[in-house]
Amino acid sequence: MIAACTDLDRTLIYSANALMLADPDAALRCVEIYDLKPLSYLTDRSAALIELLATSATLVPTTTRTPAQYRRIRLPGPPPRFAICANGGYILEDGEEDPSWTARVRKAVADCAPAVDVHDHMSSVSGTHTLNLKIAAELFPYAVVDRAALPETWLADLAAWCADRRWTVSLQGRKVYCLPEPLTKSAAAAEVARRCDASHLVAAGDSLLDTELLRIADAAVRPAHGELEEQAWTAENVTITESRGVRAGEEIAAWLLARALAPAFVPRTGLWRTLTPASPAS
């Protein structure tokens, strides 16, 4: 069976601000409620495709969200057996954290600058453009920002400071993430694919934090929007949707389902097979 590792926000599910709908009367389904308010959506067609995907493949939500933030989401179909949270910091199996993986991640990131140091630096360079700043799951800081108010070189300066300390920076929507280099979705995805004895790994994502995951998959897809689109990023094994916004989510769900139903047409050339299970720092 195929393992389908897919990012969630702006890949499969969309906030109201990210929908980009040309037809505002389109049928939408809410899949996340927070503080008694609807937060994330997908279309009815996408919901039907995801439900089929969940019974035709090992569907693995692969997100930068913390486990608590992930658990707010109710995707169509049976609950996924596996989920990857905190950009690979946690593997959940049947909703429960795998402590052995968590321990391996903590060991892998120990050679990077401490998360609190990065958080303190972000705080020191914050201004009116920074609306909120937190540390997620004790692993990495992120800031909610006013993108229009960001100083011209602020992001590049932050990325340069972080690179010297083995950290990476990604801007996704209104959030700026700083993550230790060994904390990757790809290592966790390869681990999950091995655990479920997957024949293939296919993947989807929209941000720079997804690039390694997309590269190591046998085949991958990204939407025609987001951080990767802004940088015109692609790879030989990557398909780009024709649509943007929530309609791209439909295309991604259909693309994943098509490969789950016909795995013989997916090449077995993905680099995920070469990643060692010993450490997420591979």
C-alpha positions as CSV (number, residue, x, y, z in Angstrom):
1,M,0.0,0.0,0.0
2,I,1.1,3.6,-0.7
3,A,1.9,6.0,2.1
4,A,0.5,9.4,1.3
5,C,2.2,12.0,3.4
6,T,0.6,15.4,3.0
7,D,0.9,18.8,4.5
8,L,-2.4,20.2,5.8
9,D,-2.7,24.0,5.9
10,R,-2.8,25.6,2.4
11,T,-2.3,22.1,0.9
12,L,-5.4,20.0,1.9
13,I,-7.2,22.4,4.2
14,Y,-7.7,26.2,4.0
15,S,-8.6,29.1,6.3
16,A,-11.1,31.6,5.0
17,N,-8.4,34.0,4.0
18,A,-6.6,31.3,2.0
19,L,-9.6,29.9,0.0
20,M,-9.0,32.0,-3.2
21,L,-12.5,31.0,-4.4
22,A,-13.7,32.5,-7.7
23,D,-17.1,30.9,-7.0
24,P,-18.0,32.2,-3.4
25,D,-21.1,29.9,-3.4
26,A,-19.0,26.7,-3.6
27,A,-20.0,24.0,-1.2
28,L,-17.4,24.0,1.6
29,R,-17.0,21.7,4.6
30,C,-15.6,22.9,7.9
31,V,-12.9,20.5,9.3
32,E,-11.6,22.6,12.2
33,I,-13.3,24.6,14.9
34,Y,-11.3,26.7,17.4
35,D,-12.7,28.8,20.2
36,L,-16.2,27.9,18.9
37,K,-15.4,29.4,15.5
38,P,-14.9,27.6,12.1
39,L,-11.3,27.9,11.2
40,S,-10.4,25.5,8.3
41,Y,-12.2,24.2,5.3
42,L,-12.1,22.0,2.2
43,T,-14.6,21.6,-0.6
44,D,-17.2,18.8,-0.6
45,R,-15.5,17.2,-3.6
46,S,-12.2,17.3,-1.8
47,A,-13.9,15.7,1.2
48,A,-15.1,12.8,-0.9
49,L,-11.7,12.3,-2.4
50,I,-9.9,12.3,0.9
51,E,-12.4,9.8,2.3
52,L,-11.6,7.4,-0.5
53,L,-7.9,8.1,-0.1
54,A,-8.0,7.2,3.6
55,T,-9.3,3.7,2.7
56,S,-7.0,3.2,-0.3
57,A,-3.7,4.3,1.2
58,T,-2.0,5.0,4.5
59,L,-2.9,8.7,4.7
60,V,-0.4,10.5,6.9
61,P,-1.1,14.1,7.8
62,T,2.3,15.7,7.9
63,T,2.2,19.1,9.5
64,T,4.2,21.8,11.3
65,R,1.3,22.1,13.8
66,T,1.8,20.9,17.3
67,P,0.0,17.7,18.3
68,A,-2.7,19.8,20.1
69,Q,-3.3,21.9,17.1
70,Y,-3.4,18.9,14.8
71,R,-6.0,17.2,17.0
72,R,-8.5,20.0,16.3
73,I,-8.8,18.8,12.7
74,R,-11.4,16.3,11.6
75,L,-10.5,15.0,8.2
76,P,-13.1,13.0,6.3
77,G,-12.9,9.2,6.5
78,P,-11.5,7.0,9.3
79,P,-9.0,8.7,11.6
80,P,-5.4,8.3,10.2
81,R,-3.4,5.7,11.9
82,F,-0.3,7.8,11.7
83,A,0.3,11.6,11.9
84,I,3.5,13.6,11.8
85,C,3.4,16.8,13.9
86,A,5.8,19.7,14.7
87,N,7.6,19.3,11.4
88,G,8.7,15.8,12.3
89,G,9.2,16.4,16.0
90,Y,6.4,13.9,16.9
91,I,5.0,10.8,15.3
92,L,1.5,10.0,16.5
93,E,0.2,6.4,16.2
94,D,-3.5,6.0,16.8
95,G,-3.5,9.5,18.3
96,E,-0.7,8.8,20.8
97,E,2.8,10.2,20.8
98,D,5.6,7.7,20.1
99,P,8.1,8.5,23.0
100,S,11.0,6.6,21.3
101,W,10.8,8.9,18.2
102,T,10.4,12.0,20.4
103,A,13.6,11.0,22.2
104,R,15.5,10.5,19.0
105,V,14.4,14.0,17.8
106,R,15.6,15.6,21.0
107,K,18.9,14.0,20.6
108,A,19.2,15.0,16.9
109,V,18.5,18.7,17.6
110,A,20.8,18.9,20.7
111,D,23.7,20.2,18.6
112,C,21.7,23.2,17.3
113,A,21.3,26.4,19.3
114,P,18.6,26.1,22.0
115,A,15.1,27.0,21.0
116,V,14.9,29.6,23.8
117,D,17.9,31.4,22.3
118,V,16.3,31.7,18.9
119,H,13.0,32.8,20.6
120,D,14.9,35.5,22.5
121,H,16.6,36.7,19.3
122,M,13.3,36.9,17.5
123,S,11.9,38.8,20.4
124,S,14.8,41.3,20.3
125,V,14.2,42.0,16.6
126,S,10.5,42.2,16.8
127,G,8.5,45.4,16.2
128,T,5.0,46.4,15.4
129,H,5.1,43.9,12.6
130,T,5.2,41.0,15.1
131,L,1.8,40.3,16.5
132,N,2.6,37.2,18.5
133,L,5.6,35.1,19.4
134,K,5.5,31.5,20.8
135,I,7.6,28.4,21.2
136,A,5.8,25.3,19.8
137,A,6.0,22.0,21.5
138,E,9.2,23.1,23.2
139,L,10.9,22.6,19.9
140,F,10.9,25.8,17.8
141,P,9.6,29.4,17.9
142,Y,7.2,31.0,15.5
143,A,5.9,34.5,15.1
144,V,2.5,35.7,13.7
145,V,3.4,38.8,11.7
146,D,1.8,41.5,9.6
147,R,3.4,40.7,6.3
148,A,2.7,44.1,4.8
149,A,4.6,45.8,7.7
150,L,7.6,43.5,7.6
151,P,10.9,45.5,7.1
152,E,12.4,44.8,3.8
153,T,15.4,42.8,5.0
154,W,14.0,41.5,8.2
155,L,13.3,37.9,7.0
156,A,16.7,37.6,5.2
157,D,18.5,39.0,8.3
158,L,16.7,36.5,10.5
159,A,17.5,33.6,8.2
160,A,21.2,34.6,8.1
161,W,21.3,34.7,11.9
162,C,19.6,31.4,12.2
163,A,21.8,29.7,9.6
164,D,24.9,30.3,11.7
165,R,23.2,28.4,14.5
166,R,21.9,25.5,12.4
167,W,18.3,26.8,12.1
168,T,16.1,27.4,9.1
169,V,13.4,30.0,8.5
170,S,10.1,29.7,6.6
171,L,7.3,32.3,6.0
172,Q,3.9,30.6,5.6
173,G,0.9,32.9,5.4
174,R,1.2,35.2,8.4
175,K,3.5,32.9,10.3
176,V,7.3,32.9,10.4
177,Y,8.8,29.6,11.6
178,C,12.3,29.0,12.8
179,L,13.3,25.4,13.0
180,P,16.5,23.4,13.9
181,E,18.0,21.9,10.7
182,P,17.6,18.2,11.8
183,L,13.8,18.7,12.5
184,T,12.4,17.5,9.1
185,K,9.2,16.0,7.9
186,S,11.2,13.8,5.5
187,A,12.9,11.7,8.3
188,A,9.6,11.2,10.0
189,A,7.8,10.3,6.7
190,A,10.4,7.7,5.9
191,E,10.1,6.2,9.3
192,V,6.3,6.0,9.0
193,A,6.5,4.5,5.5
194,R,8.8,1.8,6.9
195,R,6.5,1.1,9.8
196,C,3.5,0.5,7.6
197,D,5.6,-1.5,5.0
198,A,4.6,1.0,2.3
199,S,5.5,0.1,-1.3
200,H,5.7,3.7,-2.3
201,L,5.8,7.2,-0.7
202,V,3.9,10.0,-2.3
203,A,3.8,13.5,-0.8
204,A,2.2,17.0,-1.0
205,G,3.2,20.4,0.4
206,D,3.3,24.1,-0.3
207,S,6.2,25.6,1.8
208,L,10.0,25.5,2.0
209,L,9.6,23.3,5.1
210,D,8.1,20.7,2.7
211,T,10.9,20.7,0.1
212,E,12.9,17.8,1.5
213,L,9.7,15.7,2.0
214,L,8.7,16.3,-1.7
215,R,12.2,15.5,-2.9
216,I,12.5,12.1,-1.1
217,A,9.1,10.9,-2.2
218,D,8.6,8.6,-5.2
219,A,6.3,11.2,-6.6
220,A,5.0,14.5,-5.2
221,V,2.6,17.4,-5.9
222,R,2.5,21.0,-4.8
223,P,-0.1,23.7,-5.2
224,A,0.3,26.7,-7.6
225,H,0.4,29.0,-4.6
226,G,2.4,29.5,-1.4
227,E,6.0,29.8,-0.5
228,L,7.2,27.3,-3.1
229,E,5.2,29.0,-5.9
230,E,6.6,32.4,-4.9
231,Q,10.1,31.0,-5.3
232,A,9.3,29.0,-8.5
233,W,10.5,25.8,-6.7
234,T,10.1,22.5,-8.4
235,A,11.9,19.1,-8.8
236,E,11.9,16.3,-11.3
237,N,9.4,14.2,-9.4
238,V,7.0,17.1,-8.5
239,T,3.7,17.9,-10.2
240,I,2.2,21.4,-9.9
241,T,-1.5,22.0,-9.7
242,E,-3.3,24.1,-12.3
243,S,-5.6,25.7,-9.6
244,R,-4.8,27.9,-6.6
245,G,-6.4,28.0,-3.2
246,V,-8.9,25.5,-2.0
247,R,-9.4,24.2,-5.6
248,A,-5.7,23.2,-5.6
249,G,-6.6,21.2,-2.5
250,E,-9.1,19.3,-4.7
251,E,-6.4,18.6,-7.3
252,I,-4.0,17.4,-4.7
253,A,-6.5,15.0,-3.1
254,A,-7.4,13.7,-6.6
255,W,-3.7,13.3,-7.5
256,L,-2.9,11.4,-4.3
257,L,-5.9,9.1,-4.8
258,A,-5.0,8.3,-8.4
259,R,-1.6,7.1,-7.3
260,A,-3.0,5.1,-4.4
261,L,-5.4,3.3,-6.8
262,A,-2.6,2.6,-9.3
263,P,0.7,2.3,-7.5
264,A,2.2,0.3,-10.4
265,F,2.4,3.5,-12.3
266,V,4.4,5.3,-9.5
267,P,8.2,5.0,-10.0
268,R,10.1,3.3,-7.1
269,T,12.9,5.8,-7.2
270,G,12.3,7.9,-4.1
271,L,15.2,8.7,-1.8
272,W,13.1,7.9,1.3
273,R,14.4,4.3,1.1
274,T,18.0,5.5,1.7
275,L,17.2,7.5,4.8
276,T,18.5,5.7,7.9
277,P,16.1,5.1,10.7
278,A,18.8,5.8,13.3
279,S,18.2,9.6,13.4
280,P,16.1,12.4,12.0
281,A,19.3,14.2,11.3
282,S,19.9,11.9,8.3
